[in-house]
């Protein structure tokens, strides 16, 4: 990550792991997005990602201890990544630029197929600072998107959007490589990029789980992944404007990404929910010689790599699913504070043939001051309970989420209920609306 842009001074704000814009006034809460179907994302083998990091470490060791712009270690790093992608069937382009009197390189890799007028792009900077090998900053992001690209090849993925990956040079000098790429794209080509995903430092040794809050669709995709694995997230602020998403954002391209923390200090509250050591930097070796292959948290690297694949598959390979019959209740139902009883909001379903599908969709819109208190269940007509949300999300508010329920053993017609219970005191809210789609 570059130090080129000054840090934003706003404090990191806790945010819902599955809600959109939790601070938005209730009347303006965004509706759940239309249903889409995507191929099942792969589990990215962390051992493979670490093998790439080992290669980057070896390259640095053999080239003066770093992989910085204008140094032999950077060119060797580009050559390593390019060879892997060429062998996997990508079309690669090596883009050159000049900075600080030295030649710099960007590597662009395109996967065949997908809509050429709708490009989903993922990128990471590949250069280190001169002080060290840069294995977390940013071998981690570079290795993870490399392995995700190789997973695209292994799956022979047929995306709906055109997939493009980028590895940027001279980021540590002020996002020079990514700026060069964006500034030299014709306007027509810029308009084709539907989203850019950035991954800069995702294996920090004392990690946090931070999601960029720029484009809401991209942000929600990452939060959906982390909600599924039960990991709370926070808005990313430490690196705001300091990495390669900034030139894309300035050009009006939707951006998003992940980050595990640099030299900001982990708070006690963050250590409580994520583990690690409070009062210590997320990465004590940030921009230092000790940013080696030993400076990686395997769990964070694994989770973030899987999140990258989840986003690529869901944003790049999803197809719209024709909606089934929907039934909605928009009446407000107050949720009493604990120890109050659970409340329900009913919907009577009629006119649907046979059983509910295995992909029954439940759209939930709950306004609440602390979503971490709430237990939310779908109750079928025969009394079977399907848990949707179980006191996750930490200190964030509101639940605006689409859940998929395998209710195929249930007759569709009958009285369905959304059941909500507040499990802890001192917070209030109400069921704003909910909808069930068969």
N, C-alpha and C positions, 0 to 999 in steps of 0.2 A: 504494500500500500504506500502511496505517495504521501509525503508531507507537504506537497505543493499548495494545497488549499487549506486555509485555516479551519479549525474545527468549529462546528456549531456548538454553541454553549448551552443549548437546551438539555435538560436532564433526560436520560433514557426513561421512557414512559412504558409501563406495563400495558400489554395489549392482548386481546383475546386470541386464543390459538385457533379459533375457527370463526370469528365474527368479522364483519366488515365495518370499519370506522366506528369503533365502540363509543367514541365521544360524540358521535352525531346525535342530534336531537331525535327522539323517538319517531316523530312524524316523518323524518327524512331517511329512515333506515332503508338501505338498499334491499330490494327483493332478491331472493335467490336466483341464480342464473339458470338459463334453460338447460335441460338435461343433455349431457353428452356421453358418448361411450368411447373409451380408448382401450387399446390393447393393454394387457397387464404389464406394468412397468417391471423391469428386472431388478433383482437384488444385486447391486454392484459389489463385487468381491473386494473387500478392503485390502486383502492381500495383493491384489493386482494393482490397486492404487499405490500401495506402499512400494511395490516393485518399481513403479515409475519414479517414485521419490528416491529410491536407492540409486537409480541411474542418474538422476539429477545431482545427487550428492557426489557420486563418483566423478561426474563431469566437473563439478566445482573443485573437487580435491585435485584433479589433474590439471586444473587451469587457474592456479593462483588463489584458490579458496573462494571464488565467487562466480556468478553467472551474470555479471552486470553488462549494461549496454556498452557496445564497442569493445568488449573483451571476448577472448576466444571461447570462454565458457558459455556465453550467451548463444553464439552461433552453433556450438555443439549441441546445446539444448534444443534449438530450433530444428537442427538436423535429425535429432533423435525422435522428436514428435512427428515430424514430417514423414519419416520412414515408416513409422507405425501406421499412420493414416493412409499413405500410399498403398501399403500392403493390404489394408482393409477395404479398399475400393473407393476411397474418397477422391475427389478432384481437388488437389491442393494448389494454392497460389502463394508464392513468396513475394511479399511486397517490401520494397526497400525505401528507406528515407534517410535523411541525414540530420543528426543532432549532435551538438558539441563536437563537431569536426569528425564524427565517426559515423559509419554506416549502421543503420538500425534495420531490423527485420520484423515484419508482421507475417504470421502464417494464417491463411484462410483455408478452411476445408469445407467443401460442399458435398452433401450426400445426395445421390441421384434421386429425382422424383419430387413429388410434392408440388403444390401450387407455386409457380415461380413468381406470382404476384403477391404472395403472402409468405414472408420469410421469417422464421423463428431463429434467432441467433443466440448463441451462448459463448461467452468469452472470459478469458483470464489473462493477466499479464504474466509473462514468463521470465522477465528479468529480475535479478536480485539487486540489492545495494552492493557497493564494492566491499563493505565490511564483512560479508559472510555469504554462505551458499544460498540463503533464502529458501529454505525448505518449507517452512510454513508460509512465508511471504515471498513469493507466492507459488512455490512448487505445489502446495496443497490444492489450490484451485485449478492449476494447470493440469495436474495429474488426474484430478477427479473428472474434468470435462474430457480429457483424453480417453479415460476408461469408459465414460458414458458414450462417447463417439464410437469406440470399439464395440460396445454393447449394441448400439444401433446396427452396426455391421453384422455382428453375430446373429442378431434377430432377423436380419434382412428386413428391417422395418420399412413399411410403406406408409410414410407420413402423409397427412392431408396438407400440411404446410411444408414448404421447402426448408430443410434443416441446414444451418450453417454454423460452424464453430470457428472461433478466432483466438489466437495467442498473440498478445501484444508486446511490443518492445518499448523500452525506455519509459515505462510507466513511472518508475521511481524518479525520473527527471521532470515529471509533471504531465503524465498521460500523453506523452508525445506520440507514441505509435497509434493509439486509438484515435487521437485527434486527427492524425494524418489520414487514417482510414476513412473516418466520417467526413472530413472536409473535402476529400477527393472523390466521394461518391456523388454521381449526378443526382439531381433532385428527384428524378423518376425512380432511381434505385433506392434512395432513402425512404421514399414513400412506400416501398414494397416491404420494408422491415416492420412486421407487426409487433415485434417485441424483442428486446435485448436483455439477456440474463447475465449478470456479472457475479463472479466468484473469486473473491480476493481474501485470503486467509480463512480457511474453513477447518483447520485442524489444530487450533491453538491449544497449548498444553493445560491451560486453566480455563476451559472454554465456556462461552455463553452461546446462546442460540438466538441470533438476531436476524430479522427479516426486513428487507428494504420496504418502505411504505410509499413507494412512488406510484406505480400503476396498480389499481385495486384488484384487477383480475389476476395478475401475476402474484401479487402479495397473498391473495386468498388461496391460490394454488399451493404455495409453500405452507401456509398455515393449515390447510387441510391435511397435508402430509404429516405435519408435526402433531396435529390433533389426533390423527390415526395411531400414532405411536406413543401418545400420552406425554409429549414434551412441550411445556409452555415456552412461548417465545416472547421476545420484546422487539420493539421498533429499533432498527439500526440507526444510530446517530453518530457514532464515533467516526465512521468513515464517510459521512455524508459529503459528497462532492469531491472526495479524495481518491477516487478510483475510476476505472475505465468506463463505468456507466455514465459519467458526467458528460462526455462529448455527445453520446447518443441522446441523453435527456435534453441537452441544449439544442439538439437538432429536431426536437419534437417527437422522438421515438419513445414509445412506452418502455420503461425499464423496471427491473426488479433484481433481486439477488439475495445471497446469504453471506453471513459473516460470523466469525466466532470470537472476535475481539483482538485488540492490539495492546497498546500500553495504557489504556484506561484501567482503573482498579475495580475488581469485582467486589460488589457490596455484600453485606451479610445476607440480605434478602435474596440476592442472586445465587449465592452459595447454597442457601437453604433449598432452593428449588432445582438447581442444576448440579449440585455437588461442587467439588473443588475447594479452593482456599480463598476466603474473604480477605480483603485488605492487600491482595496481591494482584499484579497485572494479569490480564488474560494471557498475555505473552510477554514474559520477562526478557525474552531474547529478540524482541522486535527490533529489526534493523541492526542486529549485532552478530558477532562472529559465532555465537552459540546457536544461531538459527539453523541447526543441522537436522539430520534425520532423527535425532533423539528428541527433538523439540516438537513432537506431534502427539496429540491425544488420539489414539486409535478409534475410540468410541465416537468422538465428534466427527472425525474424518469419515467414518463409516456412515453415520446418520446423514451427514450433509451430502455425501456422494449418492446415497439412495434418494435423497430429496431432489437432487439434480435430475436423476433419471425419471423420477415421478413427474417433475415439471415438464421435461422434454416430451414424455409420452402423452401427458394430458393436454398440454398446450399445443403440441405439434402433430399429434396423431389421432386426436379425438374427432368423432363425427357426431353430428346432431342426432338425437334419438327422437322420433316422432312422439309427441306427448300422448299419454293415455288419458282416460277419463279422470278428471280432477274434481275434488270436493273440498270446500274451504269453510272455515269458521273464522270470521273476523271480529267476533264479539270479544271485548276485553274481559279478562278474568283475573282478578286480583290474586297475587301469591302472598299468603300471610307469612310474616317473619317466623322463623323457628322459635318455639316448638309447634307452630301451627300445623294443621293437617294438610295432607296433599290435596291439591285441587285438580279438577279435570275440565277439559273443554271438549264437548262431544261433536262428532260428525256422523250423520246417518248416511250410509252408502246404499244406493239401490240402482238396479238396472245394469249391473256389471255381471257378466257371465262367468261362472266357475270360480276358481280360487284366485287370490291375489297373486301377482307375479313375484318371482324371486328378486326383482329389482323395483319393488314398491318404493316410491319416493315420498319422503315426509319433509316438507318445508316448514321450518320452525322460526318464528319471529317473537322472541321474548325480550322485553325491556326490563332490565334488572341492574341494580347497582353493584352486584358482585356475583358474577357467573360461577365462581368457584364454590358457591354454596349450593348450587342447584343440582337436583337429580331429575332428569326428564325421561319419561318412558312413553312408548306407544302401547296402548292396551287394545288388543284385538277383541272382536265381538264375543269370543269364547272365554275371555279373561286372560289369555296368554299375554305376558308382558315382554316387550322388546325394549331394552335399554338403549337410549339414544345419547345421553350425556350424563356423566357421573362425576360431578364435582371437580371438573378439570377447568383449566384456564386461568387459575390464579386470581390476581387482583383485578382483572379486567371486567368490564360490564357487558351486558347484552349477549344474547345468542341469536344470531341470524345465520342459519345453516341449513343445508339440504342433506338429509341422511338417506342412505339406501338400506332397505330392510328386506331380508329374505323372509317374506310372509307367505310363501307358496303353500304352506300347510293350512292356511286360513281361507275360509269362504269369504269372498270379497264383500258381499252384501251384509249389512248389519251395522251395529253401533260401534264405531271406533272412538277412542278417547286419547287425547294428549294429557298425560298426567305429570304434574310438576310438584315437587316438594322442596322447600327451603330447609337445608340441613344444618344451618348455623345462624346465630342471631345477628341483628344489627343491620340488615340490608332488606330492601324492599323492591318490588317490581310487579309486573303483570304479564300475562300471555297477551300479546298484541294480536296475533293471528297464527293460524297454522293451516296447512293444506296437505292432503294425501292424494297421490296420483298413482293410478294402476296401469 
